[in-house]
Amino acid sequence: MNRDETLQVLKEVEAVLEGHFLLSSGKHSGTYCQCAKLMRFPDKAAQVLKSVVQQVEGLSITKVCGPAMGGINVSYEIARQLGKESIFTERKGGEMALRRGFSVGSGDRILITEDVVTTGKSTLETVRALEAYGARVIGVACIVDRHTPDCLLSIPVYSAVTLQIDAYDSEDCPICREGRIPLDKPGSREQNKGTALHFKEGSMKIVSSLR
């Protein structure tokens, strides 16, 4: 899929919302990527993630690992298309860890998966958890790469689409100053909250397309 086709699918499934959102970083934004809405539809998810698979299929991947929660379904679909094993990390005692009998070792070349890459925090936690077993992490794959300037990732990012979305410190948020839209914390959202983002000129800058 090319950029326009990918964005069209994301709009159709309302995987990108506009409103007033509290991000996991503590910042506010008028736009939020809720890629779980894409993963509701396996056929559409397969179409979007095929473009990511095409970018990584020559990397000699042995396993695909998605941090809970957002990376799990993405891991499954990318691993399915690659014909590889899909595993995931989850929190134990506040830290990302392998559980449920999953294992990795020094011979593994692992691709981490996320739904959206923003700060890279959960990705880095998973990198540390996997490298503790001697595995090599070769990159992170995602649906949307909207990484921020403070993103600490040094590994390659492979995405279906890359977007630049404005985020504001709470004290400098123009949406707060307007006072028209209440702050919404994604994750506690009801299905009917938010609206699909229409990609009108000036509303969001798309900084790159499929790589």
C-alpha positions as CSV (number, residue, x, y, z in Angstrom):
1,M,0.0,0.0,0.0
2,N,1.2,3.5,-0.7
3,R,0.9,6.4,1.7
4,D,-2.5,7.6,0.6
5,E,-4.0,4.1,0.7
6,T,-2.6,3.6,4.2
7,L,-4.1,6.8,5.4
8,Q,-7.4,6.1,3.8
9,V,-7.6,2.8,5.7
10,L,-6.7,4.5,9.0
11,K,-9.4,7.0,8.4
12,E,-12.0,4.4,7.6
13,V,-11.4,2.5,10.8
14,E,-11.0,5.7,12.9
15,A,-7.5,4.7,14.0
16,V,-6.6,8.4,14.2
17,L,-8.8,10.7,16.4
18,E,-8.9,14.4,17.0
19,G,-10.0,16.1,20.1
20,H,-8.0,16.9,23.3
21,F,-5.8,14.0,24.6
22,L,-3.5,13.3,27.5
23,L,-0.6,11.3,26.1
24,S,1.4,8.7,28.1
25,S,4.3,11.3,28.1
26,G,2.1,13.7,30.1
27,K,1.8,16.1,27.2
28,H,-1.4,17.1,25.5
29,S,-2.3,16.7,21.8
30,G,-5.2,17.4,19.5
31,T,-4.6,14.2,17.7
32,Y,-4.3,10.6,18.9
33,C,-3.5,7.4,17.1
34,Q,-5.7,4.6,18.4
35,C,-4.3,1.7,16.2
36,A,-6.3,-0.9,18.2
37,K,-9.2,0.2,16.0
38,L,-7.3,-1.0,12.9
39,M,-6.5,-4.3,14.5
40,R,-10.3,-5.0,14.9
41,F,-10.3,-5.8,11.2
42,P,-7.8,-8.6,10.3
43,D,-8.0,-8.1,6.6
44,K,-7.3,-4.3,6.8
45,A,-4.5,-4.9,9.4
46,A,-2.9,-7.4,7.1
47,Q,-3.0,-4.9,4.2
48,V,-1.5,-2.1,6.2
49,L,1.2,-4.3,7.8
50,K,2.2,-5.9,4.5
51,S,4.1,-2.8,3.7
52,V,6.1,-3.1,6.9
53,V,6.8,-6.8,6.3
54,Q,8.2,-5.9,2.9
55,Q,10.7,-3.6,4.6
56,V,11.9,-6.3,7.1
57,E,11.7,-9.6,5.3
58,G,15.3,-9.6,4.4
59,L,16.6,-9.0,7.9
60,S,16.9,-12.7,8.9
61,I,14.5,-12.3,11.8
62,T,14.0,-15.4,14.0
63,K,11.2,-14.1,16.3
64,V,8.9,-11.1,16.6
65,C,8.1,-9.6,20.0
66,G,5.4,-7.1,20.9
67,P,5.2,-5.3,24.3
68,A,1.8,-5.7,25.9
69,M,-0.7,-4.4,25.1
70,G,-0.4,-2.5,21.9
71,G,2.4,-4.5,20.3
72,I,0.8,-8.0,20.8
73,N,-1.6,-8.1,17.8
74,V,0.9,-6.3,15.6
75,S,3.5,-9.0,16.5
76,Y,1.1,-11.7,15.7
77,E,0.2,-10.4,12.2
78,I,3.8,-9.5,11.2
79,A,5.0,-12.9,12.4
80,R,2.2,-14.6,10.5
81,Q,3.2,-12.9,7.3
82,L,6.9,-13.7,7.9
83,G,6.3,-17.2,9.0
84,K,8.1,-16.7,12.3
85,E,7.4,-17.1,16.0
86,S,5.4,-14.4,17.8
87,I,6.0,-13.7,21.5
88,F,5.3,-10.7,23.8
89,T,6.6,-9.1,26.9
90,E,4.5,-7.9,29.8
91,R,5.0,-6.1,33.1
92,K,6.1,-8.1,36.1
93,G,6.9,-6.0,39.2
94,G,6.6,-2.9,37.1
95,E,9.2,-4.0,34.5
96,M,8.8,-5.6,31.1
97,A,9.7,-9.3,31.1
98,L,9.2,-12.5,29.2
99,R,6.7,-14.8,30.8
100,R,4.3,-17.6,29.8
101,G,7.2,-19.9,28.9
102,F,8.5,-17.6,26.1
103,S,12.2,-17.8,25.6
104,V,14.9,-16.1,23.5
105,G,18.7,-16.7,23.3
106,S,21.9,-15.6,21.8
107,G,21.0,-17.0,18.4
108,D,17.9,-14.9,18.0
109,R,17.5,-11.8,15.8
110,I,14.4,-10.2,17.1
111,L,12.0,-7.6,15.6
112,I,10.1,-5.6,18.2
113,T,6.6,-4.5,17.2
114,E,4.5,-1.6,18.4
115,D,1.2,-0.1,17.3
116,V,2.6,3.5,17.6
117,V,6.1,4.7,18.3
118,T,6.2,7.9,20.2
119,T,8.7,8.2,23.0
120,G,10.2,4.7,22.5
121,K,9.9,4.0,26.3
122,S,8.2,0.6,26.1
123,T,10.4,-0.4,23.2
124,L,13.6,0.3,25.1
125,E,12.2,-1.6,28.1
126,T,11.6,-4.6,25.8
127,V,15.1,-4.3,24.2
128,R,16.6,-4.5,27.7
129,A,14.5,-7.5,28.6
130,L,15.5,-9.4,25.4
131,E,19.1,-8.5,25.5
132,A,19.4,-9.8,29.0
133,Y,19.0,-13.3,27.5
134,G,21.6,-12.6,24.8
135,A,19.2,-11.9,22.0
136,R,19.9,-9.3,19.4
137,V,17.2,-6.7,18.7
138,I,17.5,-5.5,15.1
139,G,14.7,-2.9,14.9
140,V,11.1,-2.0,15.8
141,A,8.2,-2.2,13.4
142,C,5.0,-0.2,13.8
143,I,1.8,1.0,12.2
144,V,2.5,4.6,12.9
145,D,5.8,6.2,13.6
146,R,5.1,9.5,15.3
147,H,8.3,9.6,17.3
148,T,9.0,12.8,19.3
149,P,12.2,14.8,19.5
150,D,13.0,13.2,22.9
151,C,12.7,9.7,21.5
152,L,15.7,7.7,22.6
153,L,15.6,4.9,20.1
154,S,18.8,4.1,18.3
155,I,17.5,1.1,16.4
156,P,15.9,1.3,13.0
157,V,12.1,2.0,12.9
158,Y,10.1,0.4,10.1
159,S,6.6,1.8,9.8
160,A,3.5,1.8,7.5
161,V,3.4,5.6,7.8
162,T,5.2,8.4,9.6
163,L,3.3,11.4,11.0
164,Q,4.3,14.5,12.8
165,I,1.7,15.4,15.4
166,D,2.0,18.4,17.7
167,A,2.2,17.8,21.4
168,Y,2.2,20.4,24.1
169,D,3.2,20.7,27.8
170,S,0.1,21.0,29.8
171,E,0.8,24.6,30.8
172,D,1.3,25.6,27.2
173,C,-1.6,23.7,25.6
174,P,-3.7,25.9,23.2
175,I,-6.6,23.5,23.4
176,C,-6.7,23.9,27.2
177,R,-6.7,27.7,26.8
178,E,-9.6,27.5,24.4
179,G,-11.5,25.5,27.0
180,R,-14.0,24.0,24.6
181,I,-12.8,20.4,24.6
182,P,-12.4,18.4,27.8
183,L,-9.1,16.4,28.3
184,D,-9.5,12.8,27.4
185,K,-7.1,10.0,28.5
186,P,-6.8,7.4,25.7
187,G,-7.3,3.9,27.0
188,S,-10.3,4.8,29.1
189,R,-12.0,6.0,25.9
190,E,-15.5,4.8,25.1
191,Q,-16.1,3.6,21.5
192,N,-18.1,6.7,20.7
193,K,-15.6,9.2,21.9
194,G,-13.5,11.2,19.5
195,T,-14.0,11.5,15.8
196,A,-12.1,10.3,12.8
197,L,-9.4,12.7,11.7
198,H,-9.9,14.2,8.3
199,F,-6.6,14.9,6.8
200,K,-7.3,18.4,5.7
201,E,-4.5,20.7,4.6
202,G,-2.9,22.3,7.6
203,S,-4.5,20.0,10.2
204,M,-1.6,17.6,10.3
205,K,1.8,17.4,8.6
206,I,2.8,14.1,7.1
207,V,6.6,14.0,7.1
208,S,7.2,10.8,5.3
209,S,5.4,8.0,3.6
210,L,6.3,4.3,3.1
211,R,10.0,3.7,3.3
